[in-house]
Amino acid sequence: FFSQVLFGSYLLTTMADKYLVEVNDNLKAIELNLNPVKVGKNVKEGVHMRAFWGSTISFFLAFVGWFALSPIAVDVASSIGICENQMYPPEEYPKRKAYLKFKKVNTNEPYCRFGKVPNADNPTDCAEAGAGDDATLSKYNTEVLGSCICTAGTHCADTITYSGVGSVGVTIFVRVALGTLLERFGPVNVQAILLCFGAFWVAL
């Protein structure tokens, strides 16, 4: 019995000496050393720090891939043709509420050049030119409309909202499924598959 204990202790010590970071009796790292040298020269030497850097980098890649959509959501909406001015061209549908309420952000210039009727909160049309206005100009200032109108109440805005809610909801089921996959295929394989799957959609 004692010989087995001594041999086990010797084996653990010998194995521990082969790692570049300090480990405990279970051969798990008990120090965090960010020195690039600690990734090791072979498969075994720097296994702990390679696992650390691999998981850290993959996490940030997944994080960027997941949240990068928000800043470019309008561009994505434009690319798939769900913007208000793509579905309802202002020349054909000048009285769409999204247009009537629209103001250019940087100049505060409104779509309705001479005001709105019956009121600004619930307009049904743009007002006609008044006595002091240039009657040669159209009451609809379509030039202020950007490449994609995706304001609140439009199909575009609803699609982005529902897709966000749906994507968060799906993660609940994914987390449950991942537990089984991790037990069966291991964390490295599952992480690699998820990153490759996510990279395909991000690349699109």
Backbone torsions as a table, in degrees:
resi	resn	phi	psi	omega
1	PHE	NA	-49.7	-179.0
2	PHE	-64.3	-33.8	178.3
3	SER	-66.0	-37.0	178.3
4	GLN	-66.6	-41.2	178.9
5	VAL	-63.6	-45.4	-179.4
6	LEU	-64.4	-40.5	179.3
7	PHE	-66.4	-38.9	177.8
8	GLY	-64.4	-41.8	178.6
9	SER	-64.4	-40.9	179.3
10	TYR	-64.1	-41.1	-179.1
11	LEU	-64.4	-43.8	179.1
12	LEU	-63.4	-42.1	179.7
13	THR	-63.9	-42.2	179.9
14	THR	-64.3	-42.3	179.0
15	MET	-67.4	-39.1	-178.7
16	ALA	-64.6	-33.2	-179.7
17	ASP	-67.2	-18.0	-177.7
18	LYS	-84.8	-9.0	179.3
19	TYR	-94.1	152.0	-177.2
20	LEU	-89.2	-6.6	174.5
21	VAL	-121.5	158.8	-179.6
22	GLU	-71.5	135.7	-178.0
23	VAL	-126.2	163.4	177.4
24	ASN	-95.2	-167.1	-177.1
25	ASP	-66.3	-22.3	177.8
26	ASN	-91.9	9.3	179.8
27	LEU	63.1	28.2	174.4
28	LYS	-99.0	140.0	-177.1
29	ALA	-64.3	137.7	178.0
30	ILE	-118.2	12.4	175.1
31	GLU	-139.9	154.5	177.8
32	LEU	-116.5	110.5	-179.2
33	ASN	-121.7	111.6	-174.9
34	LEU	-86.2	6.8	177.6
35	ASN	-62.3	124.7	-178.8
36	PRO	-56.6	-23.6	179.8
37	VAL	-63.4	-26.2	-174.5
38	LYS	-74.1	-1.5	175.8
39	VAL	-75.4	-13.8	171.9
40	GLY	87.4	166.5	-179.3
41	LYS	-102.4	-12.3	178.1
42	ASN	-138.6	-176.5	-174.1
43	VAL	-62.2	-36.2	-171.9
44	LYS	-91.5	-37.1	-171.9
45	GLU	-52.4	-54.1	-173.5
46	GLY	-108.3	31.8	-174.0
47	VAL	-60.1	-35.9	-177.3
48	HIS	-68.0	-47.3	-177.5
49	MET	-75.5	-27.4	174.3
50	ARG	-67.3	-38.8	176.1
51	ALA	-63.9	-40.4	178.7
52	PHE	-62.6	-51.2	-177.6
53	TRP	-68.1	-36.8	178.5
54	GLY	-63.2	-45.0	179.6
55	SER	-69.3	-37.3	179.7
56	THR	-65.5	-48.6	-179.0
57	ILE	-65.8	-41.3	179.6
58	SER	-65.7	-34.4	177.3
59	PHE	-63.3	-46.4	-178.9
60	PHE	-67.4	-34.9	175.5
61	LEU	-63.6	-43.3	178.1
62	ALA	-66.0	-39.1	179.8
63	PHE	-62.0	-46.6	179.4
64	VAL	-64.4	-44.1	179.9
65	GLY	-62.9	-33.3	-177.6
66	TRP	-77.2	-44.0	-173.4
67	PHE	-98.0	-3.6	-179.4
68	ALA	-68.9	-18.4	-176.6
69	LEU	-69.4	-33.5	-175.0
70	SER	-57.4	-49.3	-179.1
71	PRO	-66.4	-23.9	-177.2
72	ILE	-112.2	20.8	-177.2
73	ALA	-59.2	-40.0	-179.5
74	VAL	-66.0	-38.7	177.4
75	ASP	-64.7	-38.4	177.2
76	VAL	-66.1	-42.7	178.3
77	ALA	-60.0	-40.3	178.7
78	SER	-65.3	-38.9	-177.5
79	SER	-68.4	-27.0	179.7
80	ILE	-102.1	5.7	170.5
81	GLY	72.0	37.4	179.3
82	ILE	-111.1	8.9	178.0
83	CYS	-68.0	151.5	-178.1
84	GLU	-58.8	-43.4	-178.0
85	ASN	-77.3	-10.1	172.3
86	GLN	-87.0	-38.7	179.7
87	MET	-79.9	-32.9	-179.5
88	TYR	-130.8	86.5	-179.2
89	PRO	-54.5	132.2	-176.5
90	PRO	-61.1	-25.2	178.2
91	GLU	-68.0	-31.0	-179.1
92	GLU	-95.9	-29.7	-178.0
93	TYR	-127.3	68.2	-175.1
94	PRO	-71.8	-14.4	-174.8
95	LYS	-101.1	15.7	175.9
96	ARG	-62.0	136.2	-174.7
97	LYS	-60.3	-34.1	178.7
98	ALA	-61.5	-33.2	177.5
99	TYR	-76.2	-44.4	-176.2
100	LEU	-61.4	-31.5	-179.0
101	LYS	-92.3	-1.8	-172.1
102	PHE	-75.4	138.7	171.6
103	LYS	-136.0	138.0	177.7
104	LYS	-68.6	131.9	-171.9
105	VAL	-65.2	-49.3	-173.0
106	ASN	-75.1	-29.5	-178.6
107	THR	-110.1	-10.3	-177.4
108	ASN	61.5	23.4	179.8
109	GLU	-81.3	126.6	-174.7
110	PRO	-86.0	159.9	174.6
111	TYR	-69.5	-42.1	177.3
112	CYS	-81.5	105.9	-171.3
113	ARG	-65.7	-35.6	-174.6
114	PHE	-114.0	17.4	-179.6
115	GLY	106.7	-179.6	-176.1
116	LYS	-124.0	155.3	176.0
117	VAL	-129.2	144.7	-4.8
118	PRO	-77.6	-21.0	178.7
119	ASN	-152.2	169.1	-175.3
120	ALA	-74.4	-26.1	-177.3
121	ASP	-77.3	-36.1	-178.0
122	ASN	-135.3	68.7	-174.9
123	PRO	-76.9	149.4	174.5
124	THR	-115.3	-15.9	178.9
125	ASP	-166.4	169.2	174.8
126	CYS	-88.7	145.8	-179.1
127	ALA	-71.6	152.6	175.8
128	GLU	-75.2	163.3	179.5
129	ALA	-63.4	135.8	179.2
130	GLY	-87.8	-169.9	-176.0
131	ALA	-64.0	-38.1	-177.3
132	GLY	-95.5	8.4	-177.2
133	ASP	-98.1	161.1	178.4
134	ASP	-81.5	105.3	-175.8
135	ALA	-69.1	-13.5	-179.4
136	THR	-77.6	-17.0	179.8
137	LEU	-87.7	145.6	177.5
138	SER	-71.8	146.7	178.2
139	LYS	-71.9	-15.3	177.0
140	TYR	-100.1	113.4	-179.2
141	ASN	-93.5	77.1	-175.0
142	THR	-67.6	-17.0	-177.3
143	GLU	-68.4	-22.0	-178.6
144	VAL	-80.0	-16.1	-179.7
145	LEU	-69.5	130.4	-179.5
146	GLY	-76.5	-169.9	-178.8
147	SER	-72.0	-21.8	-179.9
148	CYS	-146.5	115.1	174.8
149	ILE	-93.2	115.6	-175.5
150	CYS	-138.2	47.7	-177.1
151	THR	-82.8	171.0	-177.9
152	ALA	-58.2	138.1	178.5
153	GLY	94.1	-8.5	179.6
154	THR	-91.0	161.5	177.1
155	HIS	-60.1	-35.8	-180.0
156	CYS	-61.7	-50.0	-179.2
157	ALA	-64.3	-39.4	178.7
158	ASP	-64.3	-40.1	179.8
159	THR	-62.3	-43.9	179.5
160	ILE	-64.6	-40.8	179.3
161	THR	-64.2	-48.3	-177.9
162	TYR	-66.7	-35.3	178.6
163	SER	-67.1	-36.8	176.4
164	GLY	-64.9	-45.0	178.5
165	VAL	-64.0	-42.6	-179.7
166	GLY	-63.8	-41.3	-178.6
167	SER	-65.7	-37.1	177.8
168	VAL	-70.4	-39.5	179.1
169	GLY	-64.1	-37.5	-179.2
170	VAL	-64.8	-31.0	-178.6
171	THR	-61.8	-25.5	178.1
172	ILE	-62.3	-47.1	-179.5
173	PHE	-72.0	-33.3	179.1
174	VAL	-64.9	-40.6	-180.0
175	ARG	-62.2	-38.9	178.3
176	VAL	-66.2	-44.7	-178.5
177	ALA	-67.2	-34.7	-177.6
178	LEU	-64.1	-31.0	178.4
179	GLY	-58.6	-45.1	178.3
180	THR	-66.5	-42.7	-178.8
181	LEU	-64.8	-39.5	179.4
182	LEU	-64.0	-39.6	179.7
183	GLU	-67.9	-33.2	-174.7
184	ARG	-87.0	-42.1	-173.2
185	PHE	-110.2	-11.3	179.6
186	GLY	90.6	152.0	-175.5
187	PRO	-65.2	-35.2	-177.3
188	VAL	-65.2	-48.2	-178.6
189	ASN	-64.8	-43.3	-179.1
190	VAL	-65.5	-42.7	178.8
191	GLN	-62.6	-42.5	-179.9
192	ALA	-63.9	-41.2	179.4
193	ILE	-65.4	-43.4	180.0
194	LEU	-63.3	-41.6	179.4
195	LEU	-65.5	-41.8	178.7
196	CYS	-66.1	-40.6	178.6
197	PHE	-64.2	-45.2	179.4
198	GLY	-68.0	-36.0	-179.3
199	ALA	-62.8	-33.4	179.4
200	PHE	-61.4	-46.4	-177.6
201	TRP	-73.3	-35.9	177.2
202	VAL	-64.9	-38.8	-179.7
203	ALA	-65.3	-32.1	177.8
204	LEU	-65.6	NA	NA
